[in-house]
Amino acid sequence: MKTVRPLLFFVSLLLIVGLACGGNGTPTQAPATEQPIVDKPTEAPATEAPATEAPEPTEPPTPEAQQFFTEEFENPLSSDWTSRIDFAHPNITESDKVTVETDNGKLVWDFGNKYVYYYLFYGAYEYEDVVLEVRSENKGKNNNNVSLICRYDPEVGWYEFNIANSGLYDISFARILSNGRVEYNRIGNGGSTHIKAGLDVNEYYVKCQGNELTLKINGQDVTVVQDKKYGELSKGQVGVSVSSFNVLPIRVEMDWLKISEP
């Protein structure tokens, strides 16, 4: 019996170990605990910028008026320019056939009425001493005036340099009378061979400095006169004018007008 007990003890031991191992002879592992699922961080969804309304179209800013400049007539004249129309004959009181406008880089004066004096004044500045120049081409009859003005005062008058297409010139003090009419008082006059008559181009230069009034034509000195009699104008606006007389049509085209310091 001594030999049976050890054998039974060994069988019993194997049975206990088998039960401890799960009953099928295979070691068991502790059940794995399920890890929580964590989403990967993602970029925030792109958001569209809030829609903005297009700004309402606006008018282009009005160019600031200049004191000294060259006007080349590429655009219609600004509101800084004002006009005045006088009539040299008492029976002429209308200017319905007169047009003054910019066209293709020129200021075109087209007169279908006789005895009309048409003035344009630059009202943005007043000048004491000033130089005014213009390049003018005659396209019509030969009997007309191109005039340059300085020290225009709408209550008093102005200085006027008249150059006739026929070859004559004069310089006057134009006084505005109480009835609104204009009295022309001659300060100097003459003729000049520097004026190109007929269908041609001329450049005119005038200077008002102190009481001296200077005229040049096509780069040549013509005259310098002094106003020793009137002296009522110390400053004022500048301007330009064309006049018709007893023949038609009158057409003058100006390429540019320059305002500068003496």
C-alpha angles and dihedrals in degrees: 000000000000090000095053098055096062090051093050090047091053093049091049090050092052091050093052093049091048093052090048090054095057101276096274101073094251120114112241126221126218108264112265114246113234112245116227113255111243118192116231113252110261131197115267110261112265113255123209118243112252110268115253124203118242112254116258113260111260133203114261111261115266109252113250113252114254128215099210120026147119116256110210097178097235090140136031113284113273124241088261087082119079129185137222126189123199129178124224094200124057092222093056113079105146134068100188091136095052121097129178115184145133116264128173095339096318137096103233122202109194116181124190092163127075126232097020123146109197118190133189118194126193103224103180094089141020118221133203100186116016146154121222124189134177139180110216135180124199112224101166140038120341097241107086142100130234110199136191121203135201134180095020111184112180090212098047114019140250147254113263129197110197121195115187119209087229093068104268131112139185137183118215144175105232109207120197109224127213091259091056096253122123127242114203114212113190118226099172141351144169145127131280133201087205090076111096105220127207125019098352145111125261134182117211128196127188131177128194110194122158106317093330121106116195129193127192126176123199091345095308127116111246108167148334118205133177126223101225096153111049110026093165095126119074097155142355148128127311125233150165133227144186124201133198124205132178101326133065152247103039117185125169126176121199118202097192144344123210130200116193145152119270 
